[in-house]
Amino acid sequence: MTADPLALNAELERATTRLLATLEDLDLTRPSLCPGWTRGHVVTHLARNADAYVNLLTWARTSVRTPAYASPAARDADIEAGAGRPAEVQRADLAAAATRLATAIDALPAESWSAVVALPSGTEIPAARLVWSRLCEVELHHVDLDAAYRPSDWPEAFSRRILHDPATPRAATLTTPDGTTLLAVADAPTVTGEVHALAAWLTGRSDGTDLTGDRPDLEAWK
């Protein structure tokens, strides 16, 4: 599994295409799986998140500190203000923001991928991890739309990367039903399931009832 941002960008483009296809004719006023958010909140968040990552890539390219968002309050206000817009406006907004991000990724010089930037959470990472971080946003929130896209639809490579992401709780040894060990954690219980089911549980997109083993309580992912 590669961590090359340019290789992962092809996966991001495919994930974004799947997301935009789901949004066709989707009622964005209905609740999402994110507490307190409609589908419109999720879509607006994804659009503004793309713009936030453009800011971070600008930071990496210019060495001028350019935060993802002006402030946490501004981020929340933008999501709230955009959530009730007509669905076609939101779809166009997300598509345009995704295009801006793709352009910024393509334009980043090779030497700038090692620049350190700060995610909205405050976590500092090399710019090279931004494409993976955005891919997580798209794939996880696609599920959060509660619109027939499920963790079982995630590409297996994505699910496997989730298991090894530094933010993923190291709470259990993870194995597949055929006995393959995906992640070994010393002095931890063993939890068994399909790769996507394990990834969904670890990221809070499943309660884990489709897994076997003594499942420990997990901290919130990321």
Number of C-alpha atoms within 10 A of each C-alpha: 8 9 12 13 18 15 11 19 19 13 18 24 16 12 19 20 13 15 22 15 12 15 19 11 10 16 14 23 16 13 18 21 17 16 8 8 18 20 27 27 27 23 27 23 22 23 23 21 24 25 22 22 28 24 20 28 27 22 21 24 19 13 14 10 13 19 20 26 19 11 11 12 9 11 17 13 11 15 21 16 11 20 21 17 16 13 20 14 12 21 24 13 18 24 19 15 21 24 16 15 23 18 12 19 21 11 12 16 11 11 9 18 20 13 17 17 27 18 19 18 9 10 9 11 14 15 25 22 17 23 24 22 15 18 20 19 16 23 23 19 22 28 22 22 27 15 15 11 18 19 22 15 12 20 13 15 13 19 22 18 17 21 22 14 13 10 13 18 17 18 20 22 18 25 21 17 13 9 10 10 13 15 15 15 12 10 9 15 16 19 20 26 21 18 23 22 23 26 27 23 20 25 22 14 20 16 13 19 11 12 18 14 16 12 18 12 9 15 12 11 12 11
